[in-house]
């Protein structure tokens, strides 16, 4: 079985970090986010992957090449204009055959693909949608299924009085080849808002598989920080990789750092902290539940809490970065500033 990963979006909700780097290539504990999806595929025997690209397409080929380093065979399909999730998949049709696994490139699912495929085949489905359960279903589009796991209705961002389920689309699908005949060629089209409700209305068999295991959508700054914290706190089954190693001066906090990172005396870490490569942390700085990317410099006495510092940014002496701060790469925060 081949997998297709849809990675054409511009990642606008993750700016400033996606201005130069596509969202799936953003570092998560010193390795590109997409490599964690590759881990899931390799673990379940998927060896051939098609990447559907658009925004800064060339950066993906430079990052992964043929995929040999990762034990995969990676092919690339580029959209000359953004085609949406459905149009991007149609664009890749010539590289696909048989049952196809489709993944959204900004979602991390840690579930059993073999069990998903078995479920799909047992229900003789044309389309199967992986589902995950959430605490607040009003923030998402709900997928309503019957007792046999067949999809009966889609409900977009319901009010609480409309909520009858907490199962949402988890961004992973299984498609039979017949699906491709319903995707338009060369024009923008959405799987979620076009194909799925249209095929359901036409009487197609669409199944909904509730996938146990870790799930996160890193589409916002808050969730980009959260995936780091989850990895550091052992809430996921993923390995961060050799470029993120425990930091020797952590004093009981969960801290990893890339090569060449150094901290001056009296630095205090608390909670979970991810440091990139060649980061410099000044004397007496305090870092709590934050991410500092490659080449950034944190000044003496600075305080960082639940924030992200972009690559090669400079945080001045005794500056304070509070929760929710997203500091762009190359930025300069002056001494004693507060954000």
Short mmCIF file of the C-alpha atoms (twelve columns), coordinates in Angstrom:
data_MODEL
# 
_entry.id   MODEL 
# 
loop_
_atom_site.group_PDB 
_atom_site.id 
_atom_site.type_symbol 
_atom_site.label_atom_id 
_atom_site.label_alt_id 
_atom_site.label_comp_id 
_atom_site.label_asym_id 
_atom_site.label_seq_id 
_atom_site.Cartn_x 
_atom_site.Cartn_y 
_atom_site.Cartn_z 
_atom_site.pdbx_PDB_model_num 
ATOM 1   C CA . UNK A 1   0.000   0.000  0.000   1 
ATOM 2   C CA . UNK A 2   1.237   3.485  -0.869  1 
ATOM 3   C CA . UNK A 3   0.712   6.569  1.243   1 
ATOM 4   C CA . UNK A 4   0.017   10.101 0.061   1 
ATOM 5   C CA . UNK A 5   0.782   13.044 2.345   1 
ATOM 6   C CA . UNK A 6   -0.910  16.361 1.562   1 
ATOM 7   C CA . UNK A 7   1.574   19.146 2.346   1 
ATOM 8   C CA . UNK A 8   0.668   21.990 -0.017  1 
ATOM 9   C CA . UNK A 9   -0.707  24.488 2.512   1 
ATOM 10  C CA . UNK A 10  0.971   27.786 3.440   1 
ATOM 11  C CA . UNK A 11  0.579   27.327 7.201   1 
ATOM 12  C CA . UNK A 12  -0.724  30.849 7.792   1 
ATOM 13  C CA . UNK A 13  -1.846  30.129 11.374  1 
ATOM 14  C CA . UNK A 14  1.741   29.174 12.240  1 
ATOM 15  C CA . UNK A 15  3.316   32.410 11.113  1 
ATOM 16  C CA . UNK A 16  5.919   33.759 11.668  1 
ATOM 17  C CA . UNK A 17  7.596   30.334 11.623  1 
ATOM 18  C CA . UNK A 18  6.165   29.302 8.219   1 
ATOM 19  C CA . UNK A 19  7.190   32.433 6.315   1 
ATOM 20  C CA . UNK A 20  10.303  30.651 5.050   1 
ATOM 21  C CA . UNK A 21  9.750   27.061 6.197   1 
ATOM 22  C CA . UNK A 22  6.699   24.963 5.229   1 
ATOM 23  C CA . UNK A 23  4.767   23.709 8.238   1 
ATOM 24  C CA . UNK A 24  5.604   19.998 7.775   1 
ATOM 25  C CA . UNK A 25  9.334   20.868 7.806   1 
ATOM 26  C CA . UNK A 26  9.260   22.881 11.019  1 
ATOM 27  C CA . UNK A 27  11.611  21.301 13.558  1 
ATOM 28  C CA . UNK A 28  10.081  19.358 16.416  1 
ATOM 29  C CA . UNK A 29  12.826  18.496 18.874  1 
ATOM 30  C CA . UNK A 30  15.434  19.005 16.161  1 
ATOM 31  C CA . UNK A 31  13.914  16.910 13.387  1 
ATOM 32  C CA . UNK A 32  11.337  17.898 10.738  1 
ATOM 33  C CA . UNK A 33  7.762   17.301 11.864  1 
ATOM 34  C CA . UNK A 34  7.095   15.149 8.799   1 
ATOM 35  C CA . UNK A 35  9.672   12.596 9.936   1 
ATOM 36  C CA . UNK A 36  7.367   11.616 12.794  1 
ATOM 37  C CA . UNK A 37  4.699   10.699 10.238  1 
ATOM 38  C CA . UNK A 38  7.326   8.695  8.389   1 
ATOM 39  C CA . UNK A 39  7.962   6.787  11.630  1 
ATOM 40  C CA . UNK A 40  4.301   5.727  11.738  1 
ATOM 41  C CA . UNK A 41  4.383   4.559  8.119   1 
ATOM 42  C CA . UNK A 42  7.628   2.608  8.492   1 
ATOM 43  C CA . UNK A 43  6.390   0.957  11.667  1 
ATOM 44  C CA . UNK A 44  3.434   -0.461 9.726   1 
ATOM 45  C CA . UNK A 45  5.318   -1.577 6.644   1 
ATOM 46  C CA . UNK A 46  4.516   1.317  4.292   1 
ATOM 47  C CA . UNK A 47  7.609   1.947  2.171   1 
ATOM 48  C CA . UNK A 48  6.367   4.114  -0.714  1 
ATOM 49  C CA . UNK A 49  5.240   7.678  -0.057  1 
ATOM 50  C CA . UNK A 50  3.989   10.402 -2.417  1 
ATOM 51  C CA . UNK A 51  4.328   13.995 -1.186  1 
ATOM 52  C CA . UNK A 52  1.833   16.452 -2.691  1 
ATOM 53  C CA . UNK A 53  3.599   19.823 -2.569  1 
ATOM 54  C CA . UNK A 54  2.885   23.418 -3.503  1 
ATOM 55  C CA . UNK A 55  4.218   26.068 -1.101  1 
ATOM 56  C CA . UNK A 56  8.055   26.104 -1.204  1 
ATOM 57  C CA . UNK A 57  7.951   22.722 -2.885  1 
ATOM 58  C CA . UNK A 58  11.691  22.439 -3.482  1 
ATOM 59  C CA . UNK A 59  12.464  22.476 0.229   1 
ATOM 60  C CA . UNK A 60  10.910  19.026 0.670   1 
ATOM 61  C CA . UNK A 61  13.100  17.401 -1.956  1 
ATOM 62  C CA . UNK A 62  16.176  19.005 -0.402  1 
ATOM 63  C CA . UNK A 63  15.153  17.729 3.021   1 
ATOM 64  C CA . UNK A 64  14.281  14.130 2.113   1 
ATOM 65  C CA . UNK A 65  15.636  13.396 -1.368  1 
ATOM 66  C CA . UNK A 66  14.659  9.921  -2.532  1 
ATOM 67  C CA . UNK A 67  13.833  8.851  1.029   1 
ATOM 68  C CA . UNK A 68  16.614  6.286  1.150   1 
ATOM 69  C CA . UNK A 69  18.030  7.703  4.390   1 
ATOM 70  C CA . UNK A 70  14.635  7.110  5.991   1 
ATOM 71  C CA . UNK A 71  14.088  3.635  4.560   1 
ATOM 72  C CA . UNK A 72  11.411  4.926  2.189   1 
ATOM 73  C CA . UNK A 73  10.878  5.550  -1.500  1 
ATOM 74  C CA . UNK A 74  9.590   9.129  -1.783  1 
ATOM 75  C CA . UNK A 75  8.029   10.623 -4.922  1 
ATOM 76  C CA . UNK A 76  6.989   14.257 -5.352  1 
ATOM 77  C CA . UNK A 77  4.042   15.871 -7.113  1 
ATOM 78  C CA . UNK A 78  3.904   19.661 -7.357  1 
ATOM 79  C CA . UNK A 79  0.834   21.846 -7.853  1 
ATOM 80  C CA . UNK A 80  1.406   24.870 -10.071 1 
ATOM 81  C CA . UNK A 81  -1.568  26.502 -8.334  1 
ATOM 82  C CA . UNK A 82  -3.015  25.496 -4.929  1 
ATOM 83  C CA . UNK A 83  -5.576  22.772 -5.572  1 
ATOM 84  C CA . UNK A 84  -6.907  22.005 -2.093  1 
ATOM 85  C CA . UNK A 85  -6.854  18.540 -0.560  1 
ATOM 86  C CA . UNK A 86  -8.976  16.915 -3.278  1 
ATOM 87  C CA . UNK A 87  -7.271  18.592 -6.221  1 
ATOM 88  C CA . UNK A 88  -3.841  17.711 -4.836  1 
ATOM 89  C CA . UNK A 89  -4.815  14.054 -4.520  1 
ATOM 90  C CA . UNK A 90  -6.155  13.983 -8.096  1 
ATOM 91  C CA . UNK A 91  -2.846  15.480 -9.212  1 
ATOM 92  C CA . UNK A 92  -1.046  12.431 -7.788  1 
ATOM 93  C CA . UNK A 93  -3.354  9.810  -9.312  1 
ATOM 94  C CA . UNK A 94  -0.841  8.535  -11.883 1 
ATOM 95  C CA . UNK A 95  1.479   7.416  -9.053  1 
ATOM 96  C CA . UNK A 96  -1.180  5.459  -7.184  1 
ATOM 97  C CA . UNK A 97  -2.872  2.100  -7.509  1 
ATOM 98  C CA . UNK A 98  -4.975  -0.073 -5.261  1 
ATOM 99  C CA . UNK A 99  -6.103  1.009  -1.810  1 
ATOM 100 C CA . UNK A 100 -4.350  4.265  -0.886  1 
ATOM 101 C CA . UNK A 101 -3.624  5.775  2.527   1 
ATOM 102 C CA . UNK A 102 -4.011  9.571  2.559   1 
ATOM 103 C CA . UNK A 103 -2.623  11.735 5.377   1 
ATOM 104 C CA . UNK A 104 -2.839  15.442 6.148   1 
ATOM 105 C CA . UNK A 105 0.684   16.794 6.555   1 
ATOM 106 C CA . UNK A 106 0.012   18.862 9.684   1 
ATOM 107 C CA . UNK A 107 -1.532  16.080 11.770  1 
ATOM 108 C CA . UNK A 108 0.279   13.470 13.811  1 
ATOM 109 C CA . UNK A 109 -1.616  10.201 14.267  1 
ATOM 110 C CA . UNK A 110 -0.108  7.373  16.309  1 
ATOM 111 C CA . UNK A 111 -2.557  4.590  15.539  1 
ATOM 112 C CA . UNK A 112 -2.488  1.085  14.111  1 
ATOM 113 C CA . UNK A 113 -2.676  1.351  10.321  1 
ATOM 114 C CA . UNK A 114 -3.148  -2.416 10.035  1 
ATOM 115 C CA . UNK A 115 -6.270  -2.274 12.193  1 
ATOM 116 C CA . UNK A 116 -7.531  0.700  10.142  1 
ATOM 117 C CA . UNK A 117 -7.108  -1.250 6.897   1 
ATOM 118 C CA . UNK A 118 -8.814  -4.341 8.356   1 
ATOM 119 C CA . UNK A 119 -11.763 -2.186 9.447   1 
ATOM 120 C CA . UNK A 120 -11.964 -0.579 5.997   1 
ATOM 121 C CA . UNK A 121 -12.072 -3.912 4.185   1 
ATOM 122 C CA . UNK A 122 -14.504 -5.542 6.599   1 
ATOM 123 C CA . UNK A 123 -17.022 -2.787 5.853   1 
ATOM 124 C CA . UNK A 124 -16.423 -2.892 2.091   1 
ATOM 125 C CA . UNK A 125 -16.021 0.869  2.197   1 
ATOM 126 C CA . UNK A 126 -15.138 3.111  -0.718  1 
ATOM 127 C CA . UNK A 127 -13.747 5.644  1.767   1 
ATOM 128 C CA . UNK A 128 -12.763 5.200  5.403   1 
ATOM 129 C CA . UNK A 129 -12.055 8.177  7.642   1 
ATOM 130 C CA . UNK A 130 -9.956  7.869  10.777  1 
ATOM 131 C CA . UNK A 131 -11.653 9.604  13.698  1 
ATOM 132 C CA . UNK A 132 -10.418 10.871 17.039  1 
ATOM 133 C CA . UNK A 133 -12.402 11.902 20.115  1 
ATOM 134 C CA . UNK A 134 -11.999 15.429 21.511  1 
ATOM 135 C CA . UNK A 135 -13.160 17.213 24.676  1 
ATOM 136 C CA . UNK A 136 -14.706 20.191 22.865  1 
ATOM 137 C CA . UNK A 137 -16.371 19.055 19.623  1 
ATOM 138 C CA . UNK A 138 -17.764 22.545 18.912  1 
ATOM 139 C CA . UNK A 139 -14.314 23.550 17.625  1 
ATOM 140 C CA . UNK A 140 -14.349 20.962 14.834  1 
ATOM 141 C CA . UNK A 141 -16.491 19.264 12.249  1 
ATOM 142 C CA . UNK A 142 -18.156 16.152 13.674  1 
ATOM 143 C CA . UNK A 143 -18.469 12.821 11.880  1 
ATOM 144 C CA . UNK A 144 -21.596 10.954 12.978  1 
ATOM 145 C CA . UNK A 145 -21.489 7.158  12.587  1 
ATOM 146 C CA . UNK A 146 -23.946 4.332  13.304  1 
ATOM 147 C CA . UNK A 147 -23.339 1.302  15.521  1 
ATOM 148 C CA . UNK A 148 -21.523 -0.484 12.673  1 
ATOM 149 C CA . UNK A 149 -19.107 2.372  12.072  1 
ATOM 150 C CA . UNK A 150 -20.709 3.646  8.869   1 
ATOM 151 C CA . UNK A 151 -20.823 7.417  8.403   1 
ATOM 152 C CA . UNK A 152 -24.350 8.847  8.465   1 
ATOM 153 C CA . UNK A 153 -23.768 12.594 8.709   1 
ATOM 154 C CA . UNK A 154 -21.177 15.378 8.759   1 
ATOM 155 C CA . UNK A 155 -21.794 18.311 11.088  1 
ATOM 156 C CA . UNK A 156 -19.510 21.354 10.798  1 
ATOM 157 C CA . UNK A 157 -18.632 23.142 14.088  1 
ATOM 158 C CA . UNK A 158 -21.892 22.414 15.915  1 
ATOM 159 C CA . UNK A 159 -23.301 24.351 18.858  1 
ATOM 160 C CA . UNK A 160 -23.469 22.420 22.127  1 
ATOM 161 C CA . UNK A 161 -27.179 21.685 21.676  1 
ATOM 162 C CA . UNK A 162 -26.350 19.997 18.334  1 
ATOM 163 C CA . UNK A 163 -23.556 17.803 19.685  1 
ATOM 164 C CA . UNK A 164 -24.433 14.109 19.542  1 
ATOM 165 C CA . UNK A 165 -20.870 12.808 19.325  1 
ATOM 166 C CA . UNK A 166 -17.298 13.908 19.987  1 
ATOM 167 C CA . UNK A 167 -15.693 12.103 17.036  1 
ATOM 168 C CA . UNK A 168 -13.889 14.339 14.551  1 
ATOM 169 C CA . UNK A 169 -11.938 13.809 11.347  1 
ATOM 170 C CA . UNK A 170 -8.380  12.830 12.351  1 
ATOM 171 C CA . UNK A 171 -6.835  13.653 8.958   1 
ATOM 172 C CA . UNK A 172 -6.159  10.094 7.753   1 
ATOM 173 C CA . UNK A 173 -8.134  8.239  5.077   1 
ATOM 174 C CA . UNK A 174 -8.251  5.019  3.079   1 
ATOM 175 C CA . UNK A 175 -9.481  5.366  -0.525  1 
ATOM 176 C CA . UNK A 176 -10.379 2.738  -3.064  1 
ATOM 177 C CA . UNK A 177 -9.357  3.483  -6.699  1 
ATOM 178 C CA . UNK A 178 -12.976 4.290  -7.642  1 
ATOM 179 C CA . UNK A 179 -12.750 7.476  -5.545  1 
ATOM 180 C CA . UNK A 180 -10.461 9.142  -8.084  1 
ATOM 181 C CA . UNK A 181 -13.204 9.244  -10.714 1 
ATOM 182 C CA . UNK A 182 -15.060 11.693 -8.477  1 
ATOM 183 C CA . UNK A 183 -12.154 14.141 -8.115  1 
ATOM 184 C CA . UNK A 184 -12.041 16.993 -10.667 1 
ATOM 185 C CA . UNK A 185 -8.854  17.456 -12.664 1 
ATOM 186 C CA . UNK A 186 -6.802  20.627 -12.378 1 
ATOM 187 C CA . UNK A 187 -9.058  22.738 -10.186 1 
ATOM 188 C CA . UNK A 188 -9.312  23.414 -6.443  1 
ATOM 189 C CA . UNK A 189 -11.455 20.886 -4.614  1 
ATOM 190 C CA . UNK A 190 -11.832 19.840 -0.986  1 
ATOM 191 C CA . UNK A 191 -12.025 16.296 0.323   1 
ATOM 192 C CA . UNK A 192 -13.654 17.435 3.552   1 
ATOM 193 C CA . UNK A 193 -16.201 19.927 2.176   1 
ATOM 194 C CA . UNK A 194 -16.649 18.462 -1.301  1 
ATOM 195 C CA . UNK A 195 -15.920 14.778 -1.803  1 
ATOM 196 C CA . UNK A 196 -17.039 13.345 1.537   1 
ATOM 197 C CA . UNK A 197 -20.510 14.934 1.795   1 
ATOM 198 C CA . UNK A 198 -21.106 14.515 -1.938  1 
ATOM 199 C CA . UNK A 199 -20.262 10.816 -1.918  1 
ATOM 200 C CA . UNK A 200 -22.344 10.263 1.213   1 
ATOM 201 C CA . UNK A 201 -25.338 11.970 -0.441  1 
ATOM 202 C CA . UNK A 202 -24.814 9.705  -3.469  1 
ATOM 203 C CA . UNK A 203 -25.088 6.605  -1.273  1 
ATOM 204 C CA . UNK A 204 -21.413 5.604  -1.234  1 
ATOM 205 C CA . UNK A 205 -20.157 3.416  1.608   1 
ATOM 206 C CA . UNK A 206 -18.108 5.659  3.915   1 
ATOM 207 C CA . UNK A 207 -16.815 4.211  7.169   1 
ATOM 208 C CA . UNK A 208 -15.553 6.005  10.267  1 
ATOM 209 C CA . UNK A 209 -12.827 4.307  12.288  1 
ATOM 210 C CA . UNK A 210 -12.265 5.641  15.815  1 
ATOM 211 C CA . UNK A 211 -8.472  5.482  16.058  1 
ATOM 212 C CA . UNK A 212 -7.039  5.051  19.553  1 
ATOM 213 C CA . UNK A 213 -3.669  6.585  20.345  1 
ATOM 214 C CA . UNK A 214 -2.006  9.965  20.281  1 
ATOM 215 C CA . UNK A 215 -3.330  12.665 17.929  1 
ATOM 216 C CA . UNK A 216 -2.455  16.340 17.443  1 
ATOM 217 C CA . UNK A 217 -2.910  18.991 14.760  1 
ATOM 218 C CA . UNK A 218 0.081   21.370 14.825  1 
ATOM 219 C CA . UNK A 219 -1.677  24.027 12.753  1 
ATOM 220 C CA . UNK A 220 -1.353  26.779 15.373  1 
ATOM 221 C CA . UNK A 221 1.475   28.238 17.448  1 
ATOM 222 C CA . UNK A 222 -0.141  26.852 20.606  1 
ATOM 223 C CA . UNK A 223 -0.260  23.315 19.208  1 
ATOM 224 C CA . UNK A 224 3.266   23.572 17.777  1 
ATOM 225 C CA . UNK A 225 4.480   24.245 21.306  1 
ATOM 226 C CA . UNK A 226 2.246   21.501 22.691  1 
ATOM 227 C CA . UNK A 227 3.688   18.749 20.489  1 
ATOM 228 C CA . UNK A 228 7.140   19.536 21.910  1 
ATOM 229 C CA . UNK A 229 5.825   19.353 25.464  1 
ATOM 230 C CA . UNK A 230 4.022   16.075 24.747  1 
ATOM 231 C CA . UNK A 231 7.180   14.491 23.346  1 
ATOM 232 C CA . UNK A 232 9.311   15.686 26.257  1 
ATOM 233 C CA . UNK A 233 6.772   14.461 28.812  1 
ATOM 234 C CA . UNK A 234 6.504   11.008 27.239  1 
ATOM 235 C CA . UNK A 235 2.875   11.348 26.155  1 
ATOM 236 C CA . UNK A 236 3.613   10.002 22.677  1 
ATOM 237 C CA . UNK A 237 5.188   6.805  21.316  1 
ATOM 238 C CA . UNK A 238 7.552   8.766  19.073  1 
ATOM 239 C CA . UNK A 239 11.327  8.928  19.207  1 
ATOM 240 C CA . UNK A 240 12.781  12.456 18.988  1 
ATOM 241 C CA . UNK A 241 15.907  11.275 17.134  1 
ATOM 242 C CA . UNK A 242 19.649  11.621 17.645  1 
ATOM 243 C CA . UNK A 243 19.728  15.387 17.096  1 
ATOM 244 C CA . UNK A 244 17.858  16.005 20.376  1 
ATOM 245 C CA . UNK A 245 19.761  14.795 23.427  1 
ATOM 246 C CA . UNK A 246 19.096  15.248 27.152  1 
ATOM 247 C CA . UNK A 247 20.753  18.435 28.395  1 
ATOM 248 C CA . UNK A 248 23.170  17.864 31.249  1 
ATOM 249 C CA . UNK A 249 22.310  21.062 33.147  1 
ATOM 250 C CA . UNK A 250 18.564  20.427 33.352  1 
ATOM 251 C CA . UNK A 251 18.337  20.197 37.172  1 
ATOM 252 C CA . UNK A 252 15.360  17.857 37.098  1 
ATOM 253 C CA . UNK A 253 13.493  19.531 34.245  1 
ATOM 254 C CA . UNK A 254 12.884  17.718 30.950  1 
ATOM 255 C CA . UNK A 255 15.320  19.415 28.583  1 
ATOM 256 C CA . UNK A 256 16.769  18.325 25.258  1 
ATOM 257 C CA . UNK A 257 19.260  20.207 23.106  1 
ATOM 258 C CA . UNK A 258 20.901  19.999 19.700  1 
ATOM 259 C CA . UNK A 259 24.627  20.004 19.050  1 
ATOM 260 C CA . UNK A 260 26.675  22.965 20.205  1 
ATOM 261 C CA . UNK A 261 24.101  24.409 22.606  1 
ATOM 262 C CA . UNK A 262 25.538  25.987 25.750  1 
ATOM 263 C CA . UNK A 263 24.142  27.476 28.943  1 
ATOM 264 C CA . UNK A 264 25.995  29.853 31.255  1 
ATOM 265 C CA . UNK A 265 26.094  29.300 35.043  1 
ATOM 266 C CA . UNK A 266 22.934  29.664 37.130  1 
ATOM 267 C CA . UNK A 267 20.511  29.062 34.258  1 
ATOM 268 C CA . UNK A 268 17.260  27.607 35.606  1 
ATOM 269 C CA . UNK A 269 15.041  25.243 33.642  1 
ATOM 270 C CA . UNK A 270 11.594  24.101 34.745  1 
ATOM 271 C CA . UNK A 271 8.906   21.980 33.127  1 
ATOM 272 C CA . UNK A 272 9.846   20.912 29.600  1 
ATOM 273 C CA . UNK A 273 12.232  22.792 27.310  1 
ATOM 274 C CA . UNK A 274 13.391  22.005 23.769  1 
ATOM 275 C CA . UNK A 275 16.580  23.700 22.591  1 
ATOM 276 C CA . UNK A 276 17.854  23.660 19.014  1 
ATOM 277 C CA . UNK A 277 21.465  23.524 17.885  1 
ATOM 278 C CA . UNK A 278 23.998  26.259 18.735  1 
ATOM 279 C CA . UNK A 279 21.668  28.004 21.170  1 
ATOM 280 C CA . UNK A 280 23.287  30.303 23.726  1 
ATOM 281 C CA . UNK A 281 21.648  30.916 27.112  1 
ATOM 282 C CA . UNK A 282 22.976  33.693 29.328  1 
ATOM 283 C CA . UNK A 283 23.798  33.683 32.991  1 
ATOM 284 C CA . UNK A 284 20.799  33.384 35.319  1 
ATOM 285 C CA . UNK A 285 18.185  33.041 32.554  1 
ATOM 286 C CA . UNK A 286 14.962  31.183 33.405  1 
ATOM 287 C CA . UNK A 287 13.216  28.942 30.849  1 
ATOM 288 C CA . UNK A 288 9.869   27.236 31.516  1 
ATOM 289 C CA . UNK A 289 7.912   25.056 29.059  1 
ATOM 290 C CA . UNK A 290 9.314   26.672 25.928  1 
ATOM 291 C CA . UNK A 291 11.009  26.025 22.595  1 
ATOM 292 C CA . UNK A 292 14.163  27.803 21.424  1 
ATOM 293 C CA . UNK A 293 15.162  27.065 17.836  1 
ATOM 294 C CA . UNK A 294 18.593  26.826 16.187  1 
ATOM 295 C CA . UNK A 295 21.106  29.585 16.708  1 
ATOM 296 C CA . UNK A 296 18.989  31.715 19.048  1 
ATOM 297 C CA . UNK A 297 20.578  33.668 21.895  1 
ATOM 298 C CA . UNK A 298 18.952  34.273 25.283  1 
ATOM 299 C CA . UNK A 299 20.426  37.105 27.353  1 
ATOM 300 C CA . UNK A 300 21.510  37.158 30.981  1 
ATOM 301 C CA . UNK A 301 18.587  37.077 33.379  1 
ATOM 302 C CA . UNK A 302 15.955  36.727 30.636  1 
ATOM 303 C CA . UNK A 303 12.737  34.879 31.484  1 
ATOM 304 C CA . UNK A 304 10.843  32.703 28.991  1 
ATOM 305 C CA . UNK A 305 7.553   30.917 29.705  1 
ATOM 306 C CA . UNK A 306 5.355   28.894 27.306  1 
ATOM 307 C CA . UNK A 307 6.744   30.631 24.244  1 
ATOM 308 C CA . UNK A 308 8.654   29.860 21.050  1 
ATOM 309 C CA . UNK A 309 11.840  31.655 20.016  1 
ATOM 310 C CA . UNK A 310 12.643  31.443 16.298  1 
ATOM 311 C CA . UNK A 311 16.022  30.564 14.791  1 
ATOM 312 C CA . UNK A 312 18.821  33.122 15.233  1 
ATOM 313 C CA . UNK A 313 16.589  35.407 17.290  1 
ATOM 314 C CA . UNK A 314 18.179  37.503 20.035  1 
ATOM 315 C CA . UNK A 315 16.502  38.001 23.394  1 
ATOM 316 C CA . UNK A 316 18.109  40.794 25.427  1 
ATOM 317 C CA . UNK A 317 19.310  40.951 29.007  1 
ATOM 318 C CA . UNK A 318 16.449  40.609 31.537  1 
ATOM 319 C CA . UNK A 319 13.845  40.566 28.762  1 
ATOM 320 C CA . UNK A 320 10.593  38.685 29.490  1 
ATOM 321 C CA . UNK A 321 8.708   36.550 26.956  1 
ATOM 322 C CA . UNK A 322 5.335   35.479 28.319  1 
ATOM 323 C CA . UNK A 323 2.882   32.695 27.385  1 
ATOM 324 C CA . UNK A 324 1.840   32.674 23.737  1 
ATOM 325 C CA . UNK A 325 4.779   34.703 22.449  1 
ATOM 326 C CA . UNK A 326 5.956   33.609 18.986  1 
ATOM 327 C CA . UNK A 327 9.243   35.316 18.150  1 
ATOM 328 C CA . UNK A 328 10.159  35.242 14.469  1 
ATOM 329 C CA . UNK A 329 13.532  34.002 13.305  1 
ATOM 330 C CA . UNK A 330 16.192  36.710 13.322  1 
ATOM 331 C CA . UNK A 331 14.173  38.981 15.633  1 
ATOM 332 C CA . UNK A 332 15.798  41.195 18.256  1 
ATOM 333 C CA . UNK A 333 14.156  41.796 21.624  1 
ATOM 334 C CA . UNK A 334 15.858  44.623 23.485  1 
ATOM 335 C CA . UNK A 335 17.163  44.529 27.033  1 
ATOM 336 C CA . UNK A 336 14.422  44.678 29.706  1 
ATOM 337 C CA . UNK A 337 11.664  44.384 27.098  1 
ATOM 338 C CA . UNK A 338 8.464   42.519 27.991  1 
ATOM 339 C CA . UNK A 339 6.330   40.621 25.463  1 
# 
